[in-house]
Amino acid sequence: MQFIKLYNKITSSVKKSKKIEKNDFLNILDDFNSSFYENILSKEEFSRFYNFFSEIDVDHPHLEELFSTILDDLNRISDLYIALNELNECRSVDLDLFFEFCRYIKTKNRWFEVLKKIDSPSVNLLNMRFVPCSKKRNNLRQNKKVQSISLSTLLSRDFDEWQSVSSNFDFFHINGKHYEMYLSKAKSKASTYDRLGCQFLGDEVRKNAKTFENLYGVTNHGFRRITMTLTAAILSKTHSYEYVPLKSTSSVALINVFKSKSFLEILNNIVNLYCSQVAANGGVIDYSLLKPLSYSESELYPICCEYNPRSYPLHDFWPLASKKVKNIIELLESHPATGGRAIFDSYRVITPSFLLKFPGSHAQLSKKLTDFVLTISEIINPIILGEKNGKCYFVSYWH
């Protein structure tokens, strides 16, 4: 059958979690395994599943996690089928009626959330960590595009919310102790309030600790969950950009970057020069031509630029990567916890960029080259994030 790989994975999962005797379990499934998927999945879903499993490594440990919602339901369906057969020993269960019930379970228990994301990674650029060939995986990742990151939602809130944003990434370090220390102090503080008879204050501390845990506690093999928006917000603080409070004429606050006029002129000139070289090179960037800036920030009246954080696919920055960065990515692409397999679908480089007051004629290219020059000059320090199932995790600083 076309679905033998998925079938084996599901039966393996059910047998492990329910400890059903092999022979009994297979005898039960024999009644409907040949038609189960055709009855439960639409033709389009069936086709996407087949395309997915024909392109991935079926032994990747994350596969069961991806299908956990479906597998949990199938465990219950299996139990129900066993129970119904025991109640109806004289006649077999009406499969048409049973499949109708299974379709109901599918629609009510979020199967569709899983099914919508299942397709060949080559088609939807999701679940790329399951692609066994590293060359093909990297080729797929090169289809990812540059994105601008908007802070408008965060900046439209109360100033207290902006103040609550951390000024560093200490909580996200894979081997850092700040996360555990915060929770330990919160637990101790709540207990103290309880002993003093102030249970309301103790509950508030526990509530805040739970919010903190939801924000910082989700991990992927130790790498902590973080959004691109939060990354961009923290980057603005680590680079000492200025928060400008909400004005009556504006719907949101602003983040301003102040640079000297001479610095911006030097930067603009060199970026325009690089743009011309790229054009002469048929649109291909010659990374060997990029050099650090020689600049001065001594002027008393700097020019205000608008903060414009951007998210790049890692391959855009890869020719600029240090040996240390390349070693980190190499480890994540063959992680010991997954038997030497990738643990992230792709990687993003988040830059604390700003808009030039002297824009060049090549708008998108000039932005990219500006970020390259600022990075190699160590004027900005981007952050590397890993993506998994559409969520981001803090990996490393660029420098």
N, C-alpha and C positions, 0 to 999 in steps of 0.2 A: 504494500500500500504506500501511497506517496508520503503519508505522514508518519512513517515508521520511526523516524528520528525523534519527532515530537512525542509520539506514542511511547517510545522507550523512556524518554526523559520523564514524562508524566507518571508512567507506571513505576519507575524507579523511585520517584519522589513520594508517591503514595505508599509504596511498600516500606520505605524507610520511616516515614512519619507515623504510619498506622500499624506497622509490624504485622501486616496481614500475611498469612502463609502463602507462599508463591503459587502453589497449585490452585488453592481456593480462589485467589484473586484473579488468576488468569482464566479460570473456568467461568467466573462471573463476567469478565470482560468479553469473552468469546461470543456472548449473546448479542453484543451490539458494537464491537470495536470496528467492524468493517463499515458501518454506516453512521457512527456517532458524529464525526466531524462534518460529514456532508449534511447532516440534519441540523446541526447546531450553528455551523458557520455558513455565511452566504458564499456564493461563488467567488466574489471579489475577495472576501476575507480568506477563504481557502487558498486562493492564488497567491495572496500576499504572504501568508504563512509559508507556503512552499518556497517562494522566492527568498524569504528570509533565511530559512533553514538550509537552503542550497548554497548560501554565501558565507555562513558563519562557522565558527568552531563550536560544535555542540557540547564540547567538554569544558567550556569556559564556566568557572564557578558562579559568575554573575547571572547565568541564564535562568537558574531557578528563581533568583530574586526578581528578575524581570517579569516572570510569569506567576509570581506568588499569589496574586489575586485570583487568577484562573485555577491554579493548583489547589488553593484552599477550598474553592467551590467544588472542584472535582473530587476532593477527599470526601466532602459532605454528600455529593451525588453518589459516590461509590458506597458509602455507608447506607444511604437511603435505599439504593438498589438491593443491597444485601438484605436489609430489613424487609423490604417488600417481597423478596423471593422467599424469605422464611415464613412470611404471613400467608403466602399463596403457593404452598408446596405442590398443590394439585395442578396448577396452571402457571404458565410463565407470565411475567408482567407485560402489560400492553405497551410495547415499545413506542408506538406513535404518541400515546398519552404521556409516556415518560419523557420523550424528547421535547414535547410541548412544555412540560414542566422545566426541563433543562434550559430551554430558550428563555423562559420567564426568569430563571435564576441569573442567566447571562445579562439580561437587561437591567435587573435590579441590583446586581452586585458589582458594578463597575467593570464588567468585561470589556465594554466598548472603549473605556479609557485606555486599556491595554491594546485592544485590537486596532485602534486608530493609529497607533505608533508602530505597528508591526508591518514591515515591508523590507525589501532588500535595502541594506545600508547605502548601496549605490544610487538608489532612487530618492530616499528621503533624508540622507545624510544624518541619520540617527543610529545609535547603537554601534558606532564604528569600532568600539573596542573589541567587539566580537569577531571582526574580520581578521583571520589568522595571519595573512600576509602583510608584513609591516610596510612594504613598498606600496601595495594597493591601499592600505589604510591611510598612508600619508598623501597619496594621490587624491583620495576622496576628500581629505581635510582641506586641500587647496581650493575646493569649491566654496569654502566659507568666506564671508565678506567682512569688510570693515564696518563697524557700527559706531555712531555717536551715542553717548550715554547722557540721558537727560536727568538732571537733578531737580526738575521743576516741582515734582510732587513733594519731595523732602523739603525743599526750600519754601514751599507754600504753607508749611505747618508752623507751629509755635517755635519761637527761638529756643525754648527749652529742649525740643527734640534735636535741634542742631547741636546744642551743647552736649547732649547725651552721646553723640557720635564720638567714638574713640579717636584720639589723636595719633594712634599708632596701630600696628597689626599684631601686637604682642599676644592677644587672645587667640590668634589664629595659627600661631606657630605649632608645628606638628609635635614637637617635644617640649613645648612651653608649659609652665606650671600655673600661669595666670588664671586659666579657666577653673582648674580644681581649687586654687586658693580662694577665688571669689565665692564659689559655691560653699566652701568650708566656712568662710567668714559669715556668709549669709545664714547658714544653718545655725551657727553658734549665736549669732545676733537674735535670730527668731526664738531660740531656746531661752535666751536671757529675758526677752520680753515676756515669754510665757511664764517664767518663774516669778516675774514681778507682777503678774496678774494683768499684763497688757496684751491680751491675746489678739486684739484687733491689730496692734502694731506688728505682732509676730506674723499674723496672716498676711499683712501687706508686704513684709519682707519676703515671705515664702512666695507670694504672687509675683513679685519682681524677680526673684530668683528663677521661677519657672519661665517667665518671659525671656530672661537671659539664657536659660538652658535651651529654649526653643530656637533662639537666634544663633547661638554659638555651638550648641551641643551636637548637631548632626555632622557625622563624619563619614568619610569613605577611606577605609584603611588608615585612619588617623588624620586624614586631611579634613580640615573643618569647612563646613558650608559657609559661603559668603555670597552675597549678591553683587552684581557688577555696579549697581547704584551705590551700595555701601562702600565698595572698594574705591570708587571715584571720590566719594565724600571724604573718606579717611586720607586718601592721597592728597586732597586739597589742603588738609590740615598738616600733614607731614611736610608739605612743601611751603608752608606758611602763607598760603593764599588768603586773601582778606574776605571775610564774610560781611556783606553789606545788608543791613536789616531791611525788612519790607517797607516800601514807600507807598504813599497813597496813590501814586500814579502807576504803580506796578502791581501785578497780581502775585508776584513771587519775589523773594529776596535774591541777591546776586552773589556770585563768587568772582572777585576781581584778582587779576594777576598784574603786578606792577613791574615793568622792565624799562630800562633806560632807552632813550631814543637812539643812542649810538649802537647799543646792543641789537635792537630791533632792525636797524638799517643793515648792520653786518649780517644778521641772520637772513633777512630778506634777500640781500644780494647773493649770498652763497646758495640759498635755495633756488633762486631764479637761474643761477649758473648751472646747478645740478639738473634742473628741469630741462634746460637747453641741451645738456649732454645726454639726457635720457631720450629726448626727441631725436637727436642725431644718431642714437644707438638703436633706433627702431622701437622705442618704447620700453626697452629692457634696462633695468637699473644696474649699473656697475657699482657694486658695493665697495669695491676697492678704492674708488675715487672719494668716498665720504671721509672727511677729516674732522677732528674736534675743532670747535670754535676757539678762537683767541679773542677774549672779550673783557670788557670792564663794566662794572655796575656802580661807578662812583658818582654818577650825576645826581643832583639833589632833587630834581623834579621828574620822576619816572612817568612813563606813559601807562595808562590803564588798559589792559587787554581783558577780553572775556574768557572765562574758564570754559574749556570745551573738551572734556575728557573723551577719549576714544578707545574702542575695543578692537584689537587687531587679531586675526588668526596668527598663530605662532610662526607659520612659514614665512610671513612677511618680514619678521624680525630674525629669522633663523641665521642668515649670514652674519648678523651682528652679535650672535650669542657667544658668550665665553665658554671655555672648556668646562667650567663648573656647571653652567646652565645645561649644556649638552649632556653632561653626566647625569644630572637630575632627571631629565626627560628620558634618557636611555633606561634608567632604573624603573621609571614609571611605565615604560613600554614593555618591560619584562619583569614585573613585580613578583617577588617570592611568594606573596600571599595568594596569588592566582596561578601558581605553577609556571611562572615566567611569561604570563600574558599581560596585556595592557589593562589598566584599571580606569582609564579615562577615554571618552569618545574623541575628544579634541582638546586643544589648549588655546587660551586667549591671553593676549598681552594688553593690559589696561594702562594707558598713558595719561598722565595729568597734563593734557595739552592745553594750549590757548590759541585764540585766533589772532593772527598777525594784523597789525594796523596797516601794513604795506603788502597787501595780497598780490601774488604773482598772477600770471595769465593762465597757469595750469592749476585750477582750484584744488582738485582732489589730490593730484600728484604732489603739489606743493605742501599740502597738509602732511602727507605721509613722509616726505623728505624732511620737513621741519621736525617731526617727531624722531626720525632717525638721527638727525644732527644733534638735537637736544639730548638724546639718549647716549650717544657715543661721547658727548662732551660732559656727561654726568651732571647736566643741569637739571634733568628730571630722572627719577628712578621708577620705572614702570613695575607693575606687579604681574606675575604669571598666575593664571587660574587654570584649573583643570575642569572640563565639562563632563558631566555624566548624567544621562537621562534629562537633559535640559537644565540641570542645576550646576552651579559653579562652586568650586572648592579652592581655598587658598593653597598655592603650591610654593611660591618662592618670590623673593625680590629679584629684579633683573641684575642689579649690581650687588 
